[in-house]
Amino acid sequence: MKIALLTDGIFPDVMGGMQKHSYFLARFLSRSGVEVDLYYTSPDSSRETIQSRYTEDEKSRIYFHRVEFPKSIRLPGHYVRSSWKYSQQLYRLFLKNEPPDLIYAQGLTCWAFAGAKQRGKLNTPLLSNLHGLEMFQPALTTRTKLEQKLLRGPARFIILHSDYCYSLGGKLTEILGAFVPQNRIIVQSIGLDSKWLSTESSTEKKDNRITRFVFVGRNEARKGLQYLFEASKYLDNHYAHIDFVGPIPPQEQVSSPLHTFHGAVSDEERLKQILDGCDVLLCPSLAEGMPTVILEAMARGLAVIASDVGAVAELVNTKTGWLIKPGRVDELAAAMKDACTDLALSQKKSAAQQLIRSRFTWEKVVKDTISGFEEILRTRSGS
């Protein structure tokens, strides 16, 4: 089997959940014997480093096709215009190569491919993955609302003209279901490198006197940091502490005996070290897909308090943590207080880690992904 994988970057040369997903998807598909035409872009400085991140055996089944990401004048909508031009370049290069069995497209990369589908010019099955579908989720700021409005048109076009659309699960399946029938939606989670899994003993509470919480993320309105600062006012610093990981400017940090700010942490081992010192991950977002940080924290043996948005409910429930309504400071504070006194916290931590071990490692996810590919090809062949 051979697939074309379209992406707008490969982690860590281009940062982001979608780019990390592309990196591991190519790696584990190759390890499973699938040939991959990898269409990607990267900074000029990393032209040679992308291939070096894969083993010789993996590279024997990955064929690299680099495309320069177009530059646009930085006016409103410049990213959308550049994405359209990039997709056109990918499509032109795609036509020069031997057709694959399937096309797996991340984000807006298949915009031009969807156009070819609409015109009846593309026969290869097109599978699109818009991940978090944030353009169809709530937004707080005027800028974010404008950005979402600009992205909705291309996203809707891609959804309507893809043969199949991937959903990470939960409420994202409902969003896609407003555009296409259920038989065109493939529910498939993201995966996590099994190296993130820590030992079973890591699920014990770190300190019997206090519960240590951690927030990992950017300082964006949709991440819910403002609700977390407000909720922390209701906690007793003798029983709780919150670690903040991410680029939060000093002027926006709320000083409190409960708070420790680590700044941005790009080193994976350092992030593991911080997580290993904590008990509960906090993810009070207003909009999400399936946050990689939740998988990472659960793999390290943390329970989770998270908003019920996107596909979060696929990971967080009463067994693995607390699921709350987005934007509710009272529910966030109540869940944090509950975590400080819950005698079953260690069981939640253990259940969270076991869920990742049993369902969300890349070895499991890629097996399910390939099974999905095979089912699509069988359906098309009529066998």
HUSUL-V323485 format. One line per field, one symbol per residue. ss: DSSP state (A for helix, B for strand, O for the rest). psi: psi as a letter, one per 30 degrees, with the letter a starting at -180 (. if undefined). A space follows every 50 residues. Layout:
# HUSUL-V323485
ss: ???
psi: ???
This chain:
# HUSUL-V323485
ss: OBBBBBOOOOOOOOOOAAAAAAAAAAAAAAAOOOBBBBBBOOOAAAOOAA AAOOOAAAAOOBBBBBOOOOOOOOOOOAAAAAAAAAAAAAAAAAAAOOOO OBBBBBAAAAAAAAAAAAOOOOOOBBBBBOOOOAAAOOOOOAAAAAAAAA AAAAAAAAAAAOOBBBBOOOAAAAAAAOOOOAAABBBOOOOBOAAAOOOA AAAOOOOOOOBBBBBBOOOOAAAOAAAAAAAAAAOOOOOBBBBBBOOOOA AAOOOOOOBBBBBOOOOAAAAAAAAAOOOBBBBOOOOOOOOAAAAAAAAO OOBBBBBOOOOAAAOOOOOOBBBBOOOOAAAAAAAAAAAAAOOOAAAAAA AAAAAAAAAABAAAAAAAAAAAAAAAAAAAAOO
psi: kklkjklglkkgekkleeeeeeeeeeefeefggkkjjjkllllefgeffe efflleeeffgkjkjkkkkkklkilkgeeeeeeeeeeeeeeeeefflkka elkjkkbgfgeeeeeeeefgfjfkkjjkjgcfhffglkkeleeeeeeeee feeeeeeeeegkekkkkfabfeeeeeffellefgkjjklllkkfffkale fffkkekfelkjlkkjllikeffgeeeeeeeffglkffflkkkkklijke fgkjkkffkkjfakjfkeeeeeeeefglekkkihlfklcjkefeeeeefg hklkjlkilbgeffekafefbkklkkgjeeeeeeeeeeeffjfgeeeeee eeeeeeeffgleeeeeeeeeeeeeeeeeeefg.
